[in-house]
Amino acid sequence: MDSTADKVSGKANEIAGKARQGVGEATDDKSMKAKGAAQEAKGDAQQAKGEAKKQVKKVVDKA
């Protein structure tokens, strides 16, 4: 997966995780809130991975 795909996938997971947390909050479902928080964290990590790949590619391209 390239850096852009990682960032897009990460953003999608982040948004879905926030939505899950919102549903969990609205329904007082602690499990749903926890799953949403985990999915949001996964999204954040994917986005960071995509940014790291982008930075590495910049360095490699300069060499």
All heavy atoms as TSV, in Angstrom:
chain	resi	resn	atom	element	x	y	z
A	1	MET	N	N	0.852	-1.177	0.000
A	1	MET	CA	C	0.000	0.000	0.000
A	1	MET	C	C	0.895	1.237	0.000
A	1	MET	O	O	1.865	1.309	0.736
A	1	MET	CB	C	-0.885	-0.040	1.254
A	1	MET	CG	C	-2.064	0.866	1.183
A	1	MET	SD	S	-3.180	0.863	2.623
A	1	MET	CE	C	-3.786	-0.787	2.671
A	2	ASP	N	N	0.546	2.208	-0.834
A	2	ASP	CA	C	1.355	3.424	-0.858
A	2	ASP	C	C	0.915	4.399	0.232
A	2	ASP	O	O	-0.054	4.153	0.946
A	2	ASP	CB	C	1.316	4.079	-2.243
A	2	ASP	CG	C	-0.044	4.667	-2.610
A	2	ASP	OD1	O	-0.975	4.581	-1.805
A	2	ASP	OD2	O	-0.155	5.234	-3.705
A	3	SER	N	N	1.648	5.484	0.343
A	3	SER	CA	C	1.393	6.419	1.442
A	3	SER	C	C	-0.001	7.037	1.368
A	3	SER	O	O	-0.666	7.199	2.394
A	3	SER	CB	C	2.463	7.511	1.476
A	3	SER	OG	O	2.403	8.336	0.320
A	4	THR	N	N	-0.462	7.341	0.163
A	4	THR	CA	C	-1.791	7.945	0.024
A	4	THR	C	C	-2.876	6.959	0.441
A	4	THR	O	O	-3.819	7.327	1.147
A	4	THR	CB	C	-2.025	8.406	-1.426
A	4	THR	OG1	O	-1.006	9.355	-1.777
A	4	THR	CG2	C	-3.383	9.043	-1.595
A	5	ALA	N	N	-2.731	5.710	0.029
A	5	ALA	CA	C	-3.726	4.694	0.403
A	5	ALA	C	C	-3.755	4.500	1.919
A	5	ALA	O	O	-4.833	4.333	2.510
A	5	ALA	CB	C	-3.417	3.373	-0.297
A	6	ASP	N	N	-2.574	4.520	2.553
A	6	ASP	CA	C	-2.519	4.398	4.012
A	6	ASP	C	C	-3.242	5.566	4.677
A	6	ASP	O	O	-3.995	5.379	5.632
A	6	ASP	CB	C	-1.068	4.369	4.506
A	6	ASP	CG	C	-0.404	3.018	4.308
A	6	ASP	OD1	O	-1.087	1.993	4.433
A	6	ASP	OD2	O	0.805	2.996	4.045
A	7	LYS	N	N	-3.015	6.756	4.155
A	7	LYS	CA	C	-3.649	7.940	4.748
A	7	LYS	C	C	-5.166	7.895	4.578
A	7	LYS	O	O	-5.905	8.204	5.517
A	7	LYS	CB	C	-3.090	9.211	4.115
A	7	LYS	CG	C	-1.678	9.520	4.507
A	7	LYS	CD	C	-1.275	10.832	3.879
A	7	LYS	CE	C	0.202	11.024	3.848
A	7	LYS	NZ	N	0.569	12.262	3.159
A	8	VAL	N	N	-5.632	7.515	3.394
A	8	VAL	CA	C	-7.075	7.453	3.131
A	8	VAL	C	C	-7.725	6.379	3.996
A	8	VAL	O	O	-8.762	6.609	4.626
A	8	VAL	CB	C	-7.351	7.197	1.629
A	8	VAL	CG1	C	-8.816	6.877	1.386
A	8	VAL	CG2	C	-6.916	8.395	0.797
A	9	SER	N	N	-7.113	5.217	4.035
A	9	SER	CA	C	-7.633	4.124	4.859
A	9	SER	C	C	-7.638	4.525	6.336
A	9	SER	O	O	-8.586	4.244	7.065
A	9	SER	CB	C	-6.767	2.884	4.638
A	9	SER	OG	O	-7.330	1.772	5.238
A	10	GLY	N	N	-6.587	5.188	6.749
A	10	GLY	CA	C	-6.498	5.655	8.129
A	10	GLY	C	C	-7.580	6.654	8.473
A	10	GLY	O	O	-8.200	6.592	9.536
A	11	LYS	N	N	-7.818	7.588	7.555
A	11	LYS	CA	C	-8.853	8.598	7.794
A	11	LYS	C	C	-10.229	7.938	7.881
A	11	LYS	O	O	-11.045	8.299	8.728
A	11	LYS	CB	C	-8.834	9.654	6.680
A	11	LYS	CG	C	-9.668	10.866	6.995
A	11	LYS	CD	C	-9.136	11.580	8.225
A	11	LYS	CE	C	-9.814	12.882	8.479
A	11	LYS	NZ	N	-9.372	13.513	9.717
A	12	ALA	N	N	-10.465	6.949	7.013
A	12	ALA	CA	C	-11.748	6.240	7.034
A	12	ALA	C	C	-11.934	5.519	8.368
A	12	ALA	O	O	-13.021	5.559	8.959
A	12	ALA	CB	C	-11.819	5.242	5.881
A	13	ASN	N	N	-10.889	4.860	8.856
A	13	ASN	CA	C	-10.979	4.182	10.142
A	13	ASN	C	C	-11.184	5.172	11.279
A	13	ASN	O	O	-11.939	4.906	12.216
A	13	ASN	CB	C	-9.726	3.337	10.406
A	13	ASN	CG	C	-9.867	1.932	9.899
A	13	ASN	OD1	O	-10.896	1.296	10.087
A	13	ASN	ND2	N	-8.843	1.430	9.251
A	14	GLU	N	N	-10.517	6.307	11.198
A	14	GLU	CA	C	-10.670	7.329	12.237
A	14	GLU	C	C	-12.124	7.819	12.294
A	14	GLU	O	O	-12.720	7.904	13.369
A	14	GLU	CB	C	-9.731	8.494	11.962
A	14	GLU	CG	C	-9.815	9.588	12.995
A	14	GLU	CD	C	-8.950	10.790	12.666
A	14	GLU	OE1	O	-8.101	10.709	11.773
A	14	GLU	OE2	O	-9.148	11.835	13.307
A	15	ILE	N	N	-12.688	8.119	11.139
A	15	ILE	CA	C	-14.069	8.615	11.075
A	15	ILE	C	C	-15.052	7.545	11.565
A	15	ILE	O	O	-15.952	7.835	12.358
A	15	ILE	CB	C	-14.408	9.075	9.643
A	15	ILE	CG1	C	-13.611	10.344	9.313
A	15	ILE	CG2	C	-15.895	9.301	9.470
A	15	ILE	CD1	C	-13.632	10.736	7.851
A	16	ALA	N	N	-14.851	6.307	11.104
A	16	ALA	CA	C	-15.737	5.216	11.525
A	16	ALA	C	C	-15.628	4.987	13.033
A	16	ALA	O	O	-16.632	4.739	13.705
A	16	ALA	CB	C	-15.393	3.934	10.766
A	17	GLY	N	N	-14.421	5.087	13.557
A	17	GLY	CA	C	-14.221	4.913	14.994
A	17	GLY	C	C	-14.922	5.987	15.805
A	17	GLY	O	O	-15.553	5.699	16.836
A	18	LYS	N	N	-14.842	7.216	15.324
A	18	LYS	CA	C	-15.535	8.306	16.019
A	18	LYS	C	C	-17.042	8.098	15.983
A	18	LYS	O	O	-17.740	8.355	16.976
A	18	LYS	CB	C	-15.165	9.653	15.392
A	18	LYS	CG	C	-13.787	10.123	15.756
A	18	LYS	CD	C	-13.461	11.477	15.154
A	18	LYS	CE	C	-12.056	11.889	15.559
A	18	LYS	NZ	N	-11.705	13.215	15.066
A	19	ALA	N	N	-17.546	7.632	14.847
A	19	ALA	CA	C	-18.985	7.370	14.728
A	19	ALA	C	C	-19.410	6.260	15.694
A	19	ALA	O	O	-20.433	6.381	16.376
A	19	ALA	CB	C	-19.339	6.981	13.297
A	20	ARG	N	N	-18.600	5.203	15.758
A	20	ARG	CA	C	-18.899	4.102	16.692
A	20	ARG	C	C	-18.923	4.596	18.131
A	20	ARG	O	O	-19.770	4.207	18.922
A	20	ARG	CB	C	-17.822	3.029	16.585
A	20	ARG	CG	C	-18.190	1.835	15.826
A	20	ARG	CD	C	-17.028	0.859	15.873
A	20	ARG	NE	N	-17.529	-0.463	15.610
A	20	ARG	CZ	C	-16.786	-1.528	15.507
A	20	ARG	NH1	N	-15.482	-1.429	15.659
A	20	ARG	NH2	N	-17.315	-2.689	15.251
A	21	GLN	N	N	-17.967	5.440	18.461
A	21	GLN	CA	C	-17.928	5.984	19.818
A	21	GLN	C	C	-19.183	6.800	20.096
A	21	GLN	O	O	-19.744	6.739	21.194
A	21	GLN	CB	C	-16.695	6.865	20.002
A	21	GLN	CG	C	-15.402	6.076	20.098
A	21	GLN	CD	C	-14.218	6.983	20.299
A	21	GLN	OE1	O	-14.057	7.542	21.371
A	21	GLN	NE2	N	-13.405	7.142	19.264
A	22	GLY	N	N	-19.616	7.562	19.101
A	22	GLY	CA	C	-20.828	8.360	19.262
A	22	GLY	C	C	-22.059	7.505	19.501
A	22	GLY	O	O	-22.880	7.797	20.372
A	23	VAL	N	N	-22.168	6.414	18.740
A	23	VAL	CA	C	-23.289	5.490	18.932
A	23	VAL	C	C	-23.193	4.857	20.317
A	23	VAL	O	O	-24.194	4.735	21.034
A	23	VAL	CB	C	-23.308	4.405	17.832
A	23	VAL	CG1	C	-24.304	3.313	18.160
A	23	VAL	CG2	C	-23.621	5.019	16.480
A	24	GLY	N	N	-21.995	4.463	20.702
A	24	GLY	CA	C	-21.793	3.876	22.025
A	24	GLY	C	C	-22.162	4.837	23.138
A	24	GLY	O	O	-22.763	4.457	24.145
A	25	GLU	N	N	-21.818	6.097	22.938
A	25	GLU	CA	C	-22.143	7.127	23.931
A	25	GLU	C	C	-23.662	7.317	24.006
A	25	GLU	O	O	-24.237	7.382	25.090
A	25	GLU	CB	C	-21.458	8.449	23.547
A	25	GLU	CG	C	-21.627	9.549	24.543
A	25	GLU	CD	C	-20.852	9.327	25.834
A	25	GLU	OE1	O	-19.741	8.769	25.784
A	25	GLU	OE2	O	-21.368	9.741	26.890
A	26	ALA	N	N	-24.292	7.391	22.835
A	26	ALA	CA	C	-25.736	7.624	22.785
A	26	ALA	C	C	-26.535	6.465	23.380
A	26	ALA	O	O	-27.609	6.675	23.956
A	26	ALA	CB	C	-26.180	7.867	21.344
A	27	THR	N	N	-26.017	5.257	23.222
A	27	THR	CA	C	-26.741	4.087	23.704
A	27	THR	C	C	-26.188	3.565	25.030
A	27	THR	O	O	-26.644	2.535	25.523
A	27	THR	CB	C	-26.686	2.944	22.664
A	27	THR	OG1	O	-25.322	2.587	22.439
A	27	THR	CG2	C	-27.343	3.361	21.371
A	28	ASP	N	N	-25.217	4.253	25.572
A	28	ASP	CA	C	-24.546	3.856	26.811
A	28	ASP	C	C	-23.965	2.439	26.704
A	28	ASP	O	O	-24.046	1.643	27.631
A	28	ASP	CB	C	-25.497	3.964	28.006
A	28	ASP	CG	C	-24.727	3.987	29.332
A	28	ASP	OD1	O	-23.584	4.485	29.342
A	28	ASP	OD2	O	-25.265	3.491	30.340
A	29	ASP	N	N	-23.377	2.161	25.527
A	29	ASP	CA	C	-22.770	0.858	25.256
A	29	ASP	C	C	-21.244	1.002	25.372
A	29	ASP	O	O	-20.587	1.490	24.461
A	29	ASP	CB	C	-23.172	0.385	23.858
A	29	ASP	CG	C	-22.678	-1.007	23.510
A	29	ASP	OD1	O	-21.684	-1.471	24.116
A	29	ASP	OD2	O	-23.279	-1.625	22.615
A	30	LYS	N	N	-20.725	0.586	26.513
A	30	LYS	CA	C	-19.285	0.752	26.776
A	30	LYS	C	C	-18.429	-0.044	25.808
A	30	LYS	O	O	-17.355	0.401	25.415
A	30	LYS	CB	C	-18.973	0.371	28.218
A	30	LYS	CG	C	-19.567	1.346	29.195
A	30	LYS	CD	C	-19.288	0.967	30.627
A	30	LYS	CE	C	-19.912	2.058	31.487
A	30	LYS	NZ	N	-20.164	1.701	32.812
A	31	SER	N	N	-18.896	-1.213	25.413
A	31	SER	CA	C	-18.161	-2.042	24.459
A	31	SER	C	C	-18.047	-1.330	23.110
A	31	SER	O	O	-16.979	-1.317	22.493
A	31	SER	CB	C	-18.855	-3.389	24.277
A	31	SER	OG	O	-18.220	-4.154	23.285
A	32	MET	N	N	-19.139	-0.758	22.652
A	32	MET	CA	C	-19.142	-0.034	21.375
A	32	MET	C	C	-18.204	1.170	21.451
A	32	MET	O	O	-17.458	1.435	20.506
A	32	MET	CB	C	-20.559	0.427	21.038
A	32	MET	CG	C	-20.664	1.230	19.764
A	32	MET	SD	S	-20.656	0.255	18.264
A	32	MET	CE	C	-22.273	-0.453	18.312
A	33	LYS	N	N	-18.225	1.886	22.565
A	33	LYS	CA	C	-17.324	3.035	22.724
A	33	LYS	C	C	-15.869	2.585	22.684
A	33	LYS	O	O	-15.034	3.220	22.038
A	33	LYS	CB	C	-17.611	3.782	24.028
A	33	LYS	CG	C	-18.907	4.552	23.992
A	33	LYS	CD	C	-19.187	5.490	25.140
A	33	LYS	CE	C	-18.724	5.161	26.491
A	33	LYS	NZ	N	-19.263	6.023	27.539
A	34	ALA	N	N	-15.558	1.480	23.339
A	34	ALA	CA	C	-14.182	0.969	23.364
A	34	ALA	C	C	-13.739	0.521	21.976
A	34	ALA	O	O	-12.604	0.811	21.553
A	34	ALA	CB	C	-14.066	-0.188	24.348
A	35	LYS	N	N	-14.620	-0.161	21.260
A	35	LYS	CA	C	-14.289	-0.594	19.900
A	35	LYS	C	C	-14.080	0.616	18.992
A	35	LYS	O	O	-13.199	0.617	18.132
A	35	LYS	CB	C	-15.386	-1.489	19.339
A	35	LYS	CG	C	-15.405	-2.863	19.973
A	35	LYS	CD	C	-16.553	-3.705	19.443
A	35	LYS	CE	C	-16.612	-5.053	20.144
A	35	LYS	NZ	N	-17.770	-5.842	19.724
A	36	GLY	N	N	-14.881	1.632	19.176
A	36	GLY	CA	C	-14.726	2.863	18.397
A	36	GLY	C	C	-13.410	3.552	18.685
A	36	GLY	O	O	-12.732	4.016	17.769
A	37	ALA	N	N	-13.030	3.600	19.944
A	37	ALA	CA	C	-11.756	4.220	20.314
A	37	ALA	C	C	-10.590	3.441	19.716
A	37	ALA	O	O	-9.625	4.037	19.219
A	37	ALA	CB	C	-11.626	4.291	21.832
A	38	ALA	N	N	-10.693	2.119	19.725
A	38	ALA	CA	C	-9.636	1.287	19.143
A	38	ALA	C	C	-9.545	1.497	17.638
A	38	ALA	O	O	-8.447	1.598	17.080
A	38	ALA	CB	C	-9.894	-0.182	19.458
A	39	GLN	N	N	-10.686	1.592	16.988
A	39	GLN	CA	C	-10.690	1.807	15.539
A	39	GLN	C	C	-10.133	3.188	15.199
A	39	GLN	O	O	-9.392	3.345	14.233
A	39	GLN	CB	C	-12.107	1.651	14.980
A	39	GLN	CG	C	-12.147	1.691	13.468
A	39	GLN	CD	C	-13.508	1.316	12.909
A	39	GLN	OE1	O	-14.481	1.149	13.654
A	39	GLN	NE2	N	-13.591	1.180	11.605
A	40	GLU	N	N	-10.467	4.174	16.000
A	40	GLU	CA	C	-9.932	5.516	15.773
A	40	GLU	C	C	-8.412	5.520	15.941
A	40	GLU	O	O	-7.686	6.121	15.144
A	40	GLU	CB	C	-10.565	6.514	16.737
A	40	GLU	CG	C	-10.115	7.934	16.487
A	40	GLU	CD	C	-10.763	8.942	17.422
A	40	GLU	OE1	O	-11.628	8.574	18.241
A	40	GLU	OE2	O	-10.379	10.113	17.328
A	41	ALA	N	N	-7.922	4.831	16.952
A	41	ALA	CA	C	-6.474	4.741	17.168
A	41	ALA	C	C	-5.794	4.034	15.996
A	41	ALA	O	O	-4.707	4.439	15.564
A	41	ALA	CB	C	-6.182	4.009	18.472
A	42	LYS	N	N	-6.439	2.992	15.480
A	42	LYS	CA	C	-5.898	2.289	14.307
A	42	LYS	C	C	-5.800	3.255	13.131
A	42	LYS	O	O	-4.806	3.265	12.400
A	42	LYS	CB	C	-6.801	1.104	13.951
A	42	LYS	CG	C	-6.369	0.366	12.706
A	42	LYS	CD	C	-7.337	-0.761	12.361
A	42	LYS	CE	C	-6.946	-1.436	11.054
A	42	LYS	NZ	N	-7.924	-2.448	10.655
A	43	GLY	N	N	-6.822	4.063	12.944
A	43	GLY	CA	C	-6.821	5.052	11.865
A	43	GLY	C	C	-5.703	6.058	12.024
A	43	GLY	O	O	-5.022	6.407	11.053
A	44	ASP	N	N	-5.498	6.528	13.235
A	44	ASP	CA	C	-4.409	7.476	13.496
A	44	ASP	C	C	-3.064	6.850	13.155
A	44	ASP	O	O	-2.197	7.492	12.552
A	44	ASP	CB	C	-4.412	7.919	14.965
A	44	ASP	CG	C	-5.587	8.822	15.307
A	44	ASP	OD1	O	-6.195	9.415	14.393
A	44	ASP	OD2	O	-5.901	8.927	16.516
A	45	ALA	N	N	-2.898	5.581	13.524
A	45	ALA	CA	C	-1.638	4.877	13.245
A	45	ALA	C	C	-1.437	4.696	11.742
A	45	ALA	O	O	-0.317	4.859	11.237
A	45	ALA	CB	C	-1.617	3.529	13.957
A	46	GLN	N	N	-2.503	4.376	11.024
A	46	GLN	CA	C	-2.395	4.215	9.577
A	46	GLN	C	C	-1.995	5.528	8.914
A	46	GLN	O	O	-1.184	5.540	7.992
A	46	GLN	CB	C	-3.722	3.734	8.985
A	46	GLN	CG	C	-4.008	2.275	9.227
A	46	GLN	CD	C	-5.388	1.888	8.719
A	46	GLN	OE1	O	-6.381	2.534	9.050
A	46	GLN	NE2	N	-5.439	0.841	7.928
A	47	GLN	N	N	-2.571	6.607	9.385
A	47	GLN	CA	C	-2.225	7.905	8.815
A	47	GLN	C	C	-0.762	8.257	9.091
A	47	GLN	O	O	-0.059	8.773	8.215
A	47	GLN	CB	C	-3.141	8.998	9.371
A	47	GLN	CG	C	-4.550	8.890	8.847
A	47	GLN	CD	C	-5.423	9.991	9.369
A	47	GLN	OE1	O	-5.252	11.140	8.968
A	47	GLN	NE2	N	-6.346	9.662	10.248
A	48	ALA	N	N	-0.300	7.949	10.279
A	48	ALA	CA	C	1.099	8.203	10.619
A	48	ALA	C	C	2.019	7.345	9.755
A	48	ALA	O	O	3.077	7.813	9.294
A	48	ALA	CB	C	1.346	7.913	12.097
A	49	LYS	N	N	1.622	6.101	9.521
A	49	LYS	CA	C	2.406	5.205	8.664
A	49	LYS	C	C	2.492	5.781	7.250
A	49	LYS	O	O	3.563	5.776	6.631
A	49	LYS	CB	C	1.751	3.823	8.639
A	49	LYS	CG	C	2.431	2.824	7.759
A	49	LYS	CD	C	1.665	1.496	7.789
A	49	LYS	CE	C	2.195	0.503	6.791
A	49	LYS	NZ	N	1.373	-0.717	6.750
A	50	GLY	N	N	1.381	6.278	6.743
A	50	GLY	CA	C	1.361	6.878	5.408
A	50	GLY	C	C	2.265	8.092	5.326
A	50	GLY	O	O	3.000	8.277	4.345
A	51	GLU	N	N	2.248	8.912	6.349
A	51	GLU	CA	C	3.108	10.103	6.372
A	51	GLU	C	C	4.578	9.685	6.444
A	51	GLU	O	O	5.431	10.284	5.784
A	51	GLU	CB	C	2.746	11.016	7.541
A	51	GLU	CG	C	3.475	12.336	7.545
A	51	GLU	CD	C	3.272	13.176	6.289
A	51	GLU	OE1	O	2.172	13.169	5.715
A	51	GLU	OE2	O	4.243	13.836	5.867
A	52	ALA	N	N	4.882	8.666	7.228
A	52	ALA	CA	C	6.261	8.181	7.334
A	52	ALA	C	C	6.746	7.657	5.986
A	52	ALA	O	O	7.881	7.938	5.578
A	52	ALA	CB	C	6.364	7.100	8.399
A	53	LYS	N	N	5.902	6.910	5.303
A	53	LYS	CA	C	6.275	6.396	3.977
A	53	LYS	C	C	6.567	7.548	3.019
A	53	LYS	O	O	7.503	7.495	2.237
A	53	LYS	CB	C	5.146	5.542	3.397
A	53	LYS	CG	C	5.060	4.160	3.952
A	53	LYS	CD	C	3.945	3.399	3.235
A	53	LYS	CE	C	3.785	1.995	3.690
A	53	LYS	NZ	N	2.693	1.288	2.980
A	54	LYS	N	N	5.741	8.574	3.098
A	54	LYS	CA	C	5.920	9.739	2.232
A	54	LYS	C	C	7.271	10.395	2.493
A	54	LYS	O	O	7.995	10.750	1.557
A	54	LYS	CB	C	4.780	10.738	2.483
A	54	LYS	CG	C	4.860	12.004	1.683
A	54	LYS	CD	C	3.690	12.910	2.032
A	54	LYS	CE	C	3.870	14.294	1.485
A	54	LYS	NZ	N	2.825	15.200	1.930
A	55	GLN	N	N	7.624	10.557	3.771
A	55	GLN	CA	C	8.891	11.191	4.125
A	55	GLN	C	C	10.081	10.332	3.693
A	55	GLN	O	O	11.080	10.856	3.196
A	55	GLN	CB	C	8.949	11.472	5.630
A	55	GLN	CG	C	7.922	12.482	6.107
A	55	GLN	CD	C	7.965	13.793	5.366
A	55	GLN	OE1	O	9.022	14.321	5.040
A	55	GLN	NE2	N	6.800	14.347	5.068
A	56	VAL	N	N	9.980	9.017	3.865
A	56	VAL	CA	C	11.059	8.117	3.440
A	56	VAL	C	C	11.226	8.199	1.922
A	56	VAL	O	O	12.347	8.255	1.425
A	56	VAL	CB	C	10.774	6.662	3.888
A	56	VAL	CG1	C	11.716	5.678	3.215
A	56	VAL	CG2	C	10.889	6.548	5.399
A	57	LYS	N	N	10.118	8.214	1.193
A	57	LYS	CA	C	10.199	8.297	-0.259
A	57	LYS	C	C	10.880	9.594	-0.693
A	57	LYS	O	O	11.688	9.587	-1.623
A	57	LYS	CB	C	8.801	8.209	-0.872
A	57	LYS	CG	C	8.816	8.174	-2.389
A	57	LYS	CD	C	7.430	7.981	-2.960
A	57	LYS	CE	C	7.344	7.937	-4.443
A	57	LYS	NZ	N	8.375	8.452	-5.258
A	58	LYS	N	N	10.594	10.699	-0.008
A	58	LYS	CA	C	11.245	11.963	-0.332
A	58	LYS	C	C	12.764	11.854	-0.177
A	58	LYS	O	O	13.525	12.314	-1.013
A	58	LYS	CB	C	10.739	13.093	0.572
A	58	LYS	CG	C	9.422	13.677	0.180
A	58	LYS	CD	C	9.083	14.842	1.097
A	58	LYS	CE	C	7.782	15.463	0.773
A	58	LYS	NZ	N	7.451	16.580	1.669
A	59	VAL	N	N	13.185	11.239	0.918
A	59	VAL	CA	C	14.624	11.076	1.178
A	59	VAL	C	C	15.268	10.179	0.133
A	59	VAL	O	O	16.321	10.477	-0.406
A	59	VAL	CB	C	14.870	10.516	2.608
A	59	VAL	CG1	C	16.315	10.127	2.808
A	59	VAL	CG2	C	14.431	11.534	3.649
A	60	VAL	N	N	14.599	9.068	-0.178
A	60	VAL	CA	C	15.133	8.112	-1.164
A	60	VAL	C	C	15.190	8.769	-2.547
A	60	VAL	O	O	16.169	8.584	-3.279
A	60	VAL	CB	C	14.270	6.825	-1.193
A	60	VAL	CG1	C	14.647	5.937	-2.367
A	60	VAL	CG2	C	14.424	6.071	0.125
A	61	ASP	N	N	14.173	9.523	-2.908
A	61	ASP	CA	C	14.150	10.176	-4.205
A	61	ASP	C	C	15.263	11.202	-4.352
A	61	ASP	O	O	15.749	11.438	-5.474
A	61	ASP	CB	C	12.792	10.834	-4.465
A	61	ASP	CG	C	11.681	9.819	-4.738
A	61	ASP	OD1	O	11.994	8.627	-4.971
A	61	ASP	OD2	O	10.502	10.216	-4.700
A	62	LYS	N	N	15.674	11.823	-3.263
A	62	LYS	CA	C	16.753	12.818	-3.297
A	62	LYS	C	C	18.124	12.166	-3.460
A	62	LYS	O	O	19.053	12.785	-3.925
A	62	LYS	CB	C	16.761	13.675	-2.028
A	62	LYS	CG	C	15.639	14.674	-1.998
A	62	LYS	CD	C	15.733	15.543	-0.774
A	62	LYS	CE	C	14.580	16.530	-0.724
A	62	LYS	NZ	N	14.676	17.400	0.453
A	63	ALA	N	N	18.230	10.910	-3.046
A	63	ALA	CA	C	19.531	10.215	-3.084
A	63	ALA	C	C	19.928	9.826	-4.477
A	63	ALA	O	O	19.280	9.789	-5.407
A	63	ALA	CB	C	19.470	8.962	-2.201
